[in-house]
Amino acid sequence: MRHEPVVAIAGVTGAVGAEFIATMDRRAFPVRKLKALASARSAGKTIDFRGERIAIEELTENSFEGVDIALFSAGGGISRKFAPAAVKAGAVVVDNSSAFRMDPNVPLVIPEINANRIREHKGIIANPNCSAITALVPLWPIHRQNRIKRMIVSTYQAASGAGAAAMEELVESTRAYLDGRPFTPKVIPLPYAFNVFSHNTAIDPETGYNDEETKVIKETRKIFEDDQIAIGVTCVRVPVLRAHCEAITFECEKPITEDEVRAIMSKAPGVKIVDDRAKNYFPMPIDASGQDDVLVGRIRKDLSDPSGRSISMFVSADQLLKGAALNAIQIAELLPQRAMA
């Protein structure tokens, strides 16, 4: 019988925190006790978990005594401050922020790709960027059979990537727009309703790439263990509540056909093909929302590459699930039994 761990969730009141709880329930993840952790302003409030009302505690360095697994989704600064304390207390941290992703001593894991890296952890396992996960789950099975040497990615990212407050701001700004009322944004610094704009992370003045784009490039190379793969990426926000989309064109070392790609994708874990040309029906956020799989469609030859080595496709995945909470729970499910004691 599997041991039932004591689990702590740091950032339990956020959008991903709520999905941690829902995903554990849906997947029947064993939990002996849940510790709900958040900022001081949420302390004393309660959440529902498996028929119990659990009081939220303030997150401190002393919050992790007796905790086996700590799921973090409270931002990079919080992770850098409190994750080491959790590890010192004996917990294994699965961190959803960018704080430790590029640390050479921290595994960066997508279970469908590199679950074997989990056993190498030294107390912290990093969850990749949501845009990277969305692209790499379907690209990995291709890469294994016919190395991808170059990829161009354009993202269409939902408000969920910026948290529950951004999702609410999209709703409120849309309502104000339709009512003809002015709206002053507080979470996203640009008008969100009926608008598309460059991802709201800092721009590197030298490269012109924003932080989100740089994360996709660096994390892809680390996860694929291929520093030579060439990557171009443009990340934008779109007025969608949840589920990211991406247009991806990839070039392989050897020629590859649409049929070969579909055959590989049809057997790939975590992938669902949605590719109906006759009905012009392809992956959409409205269908990906609430789904565990990455939806893949518009699989077609890249007509700009006469060598036959390039394929274009369109994908969509729920940022709060496979892009965050689900991936973290999948990692936790694969932790060695000693971490589950």
C-alpha positions in Angstrom: 0.0 0.0 0.0 1.3 3.4 -0.9 2.3 5.7 1.9 0.1 8.7 2.4 2.3 11.9 2.7 1.7 15.1 4.5 1.4 17.7 1.8 1.8 21.4 2.1 0.6 23.9 -0.6 2.3 27.2 -0.6 0.1 29.7 -2.4 -3.1 27.8 -1.8 -5.4 30.7 -2.4 -4.1 31.3 -6.0 -5.5 29.9 -9.2 -2.8 27.2 -9.4 -3.3 26.5 -5.7 -7.0 25.7 -6.3 -6.0 23.4 -9.2 -3.5 21.6 -6.9 -6.4 20.6 -4.7 -8.8 19.8 -7.5 -6.2 17.7 -9.3 -5.2 15.7 -6.2 -8.9 14.9 -5.7 -9.5 13.9 -9.3 -6.4 11.7 -9.4 -7.0 10.2 -5.9 -3.6 11.4 -4.8 -3.0 10.0 -1.3 -2.8 12.7 1.4 -2.6 11.9 5.1 -2.8 15.6 6.0 -2.9 18.9 4.0 -1.3 22.1 5.2 -2.8 25.1 3.5 -0.3 28.0 3.4 -0.6 31.5 2.1 0.2 35.1 3.0 -0.7 36.7 6.3 -3.7 38.4 4.9 -5.3 34.9 4.1 -4.4 33.3 7.4 -7.4 32.2 9.3 -9.6 31.7 6.3 -10.5 28.2 5.3 -10.6 25.9 2.3 -12.5 22.7 1.6 -10.5 19.5 1.1 -12.1 16.1 0.9 -15.0 17.0 3.2 -12.9 18.9 5.7 -12.6 22.6 6.4 -8.9 23.3 6.6 -7.6 26.6 8.1 -5.1 28.5 6.1 -1.9 29.2 7.9 0.6 32.0 7.2 3.6 30.8 5.3 6.8 31.0 7.4 10.1 29.2 7.6 8.6 27.1 10.3 5.6 25.9 8.2 7.1 22.6 7.0 7.8 20.5 10.1 6.5 17.0 9.4 5.8 17.8 5.7 6.7 15.2 3.1 5.9 17.1 -0.1 5.6 20.9 -0.5 3.9 22.2 -3.6 4.9 25.8 -4.3 3.0 28.2 -6.5 3.5 31.6 -4.9 6.1 33.3 -7.2 9.8 33.1 -7.5 10.6 35.4 -4.6 8.5 33.3 -2.2 10.1 30.1 -3.5 13.6 31.4 -3.1 12.9 32.4 0.5 10.9 29.5 1.7 11.7 26.4 -0.4 15.2 25.9 1.3 13.4 26.0 4.7 11.0 23.2 3.4 13.9 21.1 2.2 15.8 21.6 5.5 12.7 20.4 7.4 12.8 17.2 5.3 10.2 18.0 2.6 10.6 17.5 -1.2 9.6 20.7 -2.9 7.9 20.7 -6.3 8.2 24.4 -7.3 6.0 26.0 -10.0 8.0 29.2 -10.2 11.0 30.1 -12.3 13.3 30.4 -9.2 15.2 27.1 -9.6 14.5 26.0 -13.2 17.9 26.8 -14.6 19.9 25.7 -11.5 22.1 22.8 -12.7 21.4 21.0 -9.4 17.6 21.1 -9.8 15.8 18.7 -12.1 13.4 20.5 -14.5 10.8 17.8 -15.2 8.0 17.0 -17.6 7.1 13.5 -16.6 6.2 12.4 -20.2 9.8 13.4 -21.2 12.3 13.1 -18.4 10.7 11.5 -15.4 14.0 9.7 -14.8 15.5 13.0 -13.6 13.2 13.0 -10.6 15.4 10.6 -8.6 18.3 13.1 -9.0 16.7 15.8 -6.9 18.4 17.3 -3.9 15.2 18.4 -2.3 13.8 20.6 -5.1 12.2 19.7 -8.4 11.2 22.5 -10.8 8.0 22.6 -12.8 8.8 24.1 -16.3 7.3 27.2 -17.8 3.7 26.7 -19.0 4.5 27.7 -22.6 7.5 25.3 -22.6 5.3 22.4 -21.4 2.6 23.1 -24.0 5.2 22.9 -26.8 7.4 20.2 -25.6 4.9 17.5 -24.6 4.0 17.0 -28.3 7.4 17.8 -29.7 9.3 15.3 -27.6 8.1 12.1 -29.3 9.1 13.6 -32.6 12.5 14.7 -31.3 13.2 11.1 -30.1 12.7 9.6 -33.5 13.9 12.4 -35.8 15.9 15.1 -33.9 14.4 18.6 -34.1 17.2 21.0 -35.0 15.1 24.2 -35.2 11.8 25.4 -34.0 9.8 28.6 -34.3 7.0 29.2 -31.7 4.4 31.9 -31.4 2.3 31.8 -28.3 -1.2 33.0 -27.6 -1.3 33.1 -23.8 -4.4 33.3 -21.6 -4.9 35.4 -18.5 -4.6 32.3 -16.3 -0.8 32.5 -16.8 -0.8 35.7 -14.7 -3.0 34.3 -12.0 -6.5 34.6 -10.6 -6.3 38.4 -10.3 -5.4 38.7 -14.0 -8.3 36.5 -14.9 -10.7 38.7 -12.9 -9.2 41.8 -14.5 -9.9 40.4 -17.9 -13.5 39.8 -17.0 -14.0 43.2 -15.4 -12.2 45.1 -18.2 -14.3 43.3 -20.8 -17.5 44.2 -18.9 -16.4 47.8 -18.7 -15.5 47.9 -22.4 -18.9 46.6 -23.4 -20.6 49.0 -21.1 -18.6 51.9 -22.5 -17.0 52.6 -19.1 -13.4 53.6 -18.5 -11.2 50.9 -16.8 -7.8 51.4 -15.2 -5.8 48.1 -15.2 -4.0 47.1 -12.0 -2.7 43.6 -12.7 -1.7 43.7 -16.3 -0.3 47.1 -17.3 -1.9 47.2 -20.7 -5.5 47.2 -21.9 -6.6 43.6 -21.9 -10.2 43.5 -23.2 -10.3 42.9 -27.0 -6.5 43.4 -27.2 -3.4 41.4 -28.0 0.0 42.5 -26.7 3.6 41.4 -26.0 3.8 39.2 -23.0 4.0 41.4 -19.9 7.5 40.4 -18.7 10.6 42.5 -19.0 12.3 43.0 -22.3 16.0 42.3 -22.6 17.3 45.6 -24.2 20.1 43.7 -26.0 18.2 40.7 -27.5 14.7 42.3 -27.7 13.3 39.1 -26.2 11.1 39.2 -23.1 11.5 36.9 -20.1 8.8 34.5 -21.1 10.5 33.9 -24.5 13.9 33.5 -22.9 12.5 30.9 -20.5 11.1 28.8 -23.4 14.5 28.8 -25.1 16.6 27.9 -22.1 14.1 25.4 -20.6 13.7 23.6 -23.9 17.4 23.1 -24.2 17.7 21.8 -20.6 14.7 19.4 -20.8 15.7 18.1 -24.2 19.3 18.0 -23.1 20.3 19.6 -26.4 22.1 22.9 -26.3 22.3 23.0 -30.1 18.6 23.2 -30.9 17.8 26.6 -32.5 14.7 28.3 -31.1 12.9 31.4 -32.1 9.8 32.4 -30.0 7.4 35.2 -29.7 5.1 35.3 -26.7 1.9 37.4 -26.6 -1.1 37.7 -24.3 -4.6 37.3 -25.8 -8.0 38.0 -24.1 -8.7 34.4 -23.2 -9.4 33.3 -19.6 -7.5 30.0 -19.5 -5.6 27.6 -21.8 -2.7 28.8 -23.9 -2.3 28.2 -27.7 0.9 28.0 -29.7 1.7 28.0 -33.4 4.8 25.8 -33.9 7.0 25.1 -36.9 9.8 22.6 -36.4 12.6 21.4 -38.6 14.0 17.9 -38.3 17.3 16.5 -39.3 15.7 14.1 -41.7 12.6 14.5 -44.0 9.3 13.9 -42.2 5.7 13.7 -43.4 2.4 14.7 -42.0 1.4 11.1 -41.7 4.5 10.2 -39.8 3.8 13.1 -37.4 0.2 12.0 -36.8 1.2 8.4 -36.3 3.8 9.4 -33.7 1.4 11.8 -32.0 -1.4 9.3 -31.8 0.7 7.2 -29.5 2.3 10.0 -27.5 1.3 10.3 -23.8 -0.4 13.5 -22.8 -1.3 14.3 -26.4 -4.7 14.4 -28.1 -5.1 15.0 -31.9 -7.8 17.5 -32.9 -7.2 17.9 -36.6 -10.4 18.0 -38.7 -9.6 19.8 -42.0 -13.0 19.1 -43.5 -14.8 20.9 -40.6 -12.0 23.4 -40.1 -11.9 22.2 -36.4 -8.6 22.4 -34.6 -7.3 23.0 -31.0 -9.0 25.8 -29.2 -8.8 27.2 -25.6 -12.5 26.5 -25.1 -11.8 22.8 -25.7 -8.5 22.6 -23.9 -9.8 24.2 -20.7 -10.2 21.6 -18.1 -8.4 18.9 -20.1 -5.2 17.1 -19.1 -3.9 16.5 -22.6 -2.2 18.9 -25.0 -4.5 19.2 -28.0 -2.6 19.1 -31.3 -3.9 19.9 -34.8 -3.3 21.8 -38.1 -0.5 19.3 -38.7 0.8 20.2 -42.2 3.9 20.4 -44.3 5.8 23.7 -44.0 5.6 24.8 -47.6 8.5 27.2 -47.1 10.9 24.3 -46.7 11.4 22.4 -49.9 13.6 19.8 -48.2 10.6 18.2 -46.6 12.1 18.4 -43.1 9.7 20.9 -41.6 6.1 20.6 -40.1 3.8 23.3 -38.9 1.1 22.6 -36.3 -1.2 24.4 -33.7 -1.5 23.3 -30.1 -3.5 24.2 -27.0 -3.3 23.2 -23.4 -4.8 24.3 -20.1 -2.1 26.5 -18.4 -3.5 25.8 -14.9 -3.4 22.0 -15.4 -0.7 20.6 -17.6 1.0 23.9 -17.6 1.1 24.0 -13.8 -0.8 22.0 -11.3 -1.2 18.7 -13.2 2.5 18.5 -14.1 3.4 19.1 -10.5 1.1 16.4 -9.2 2.4 14.0 -11.8 5.9 14.7 -10.5 4.7 14.1 -6.9 3.1 10.8 -7.9 6.5 9.6 -9.1 8.5 10.5 -6.1 10.3 7.6 -4.5 8.4 5.9 -1.6 10.8 7.2 1.0 9.5 10.7 0.1 6.0 9.5 0.7 6.6 8.1 4.2 
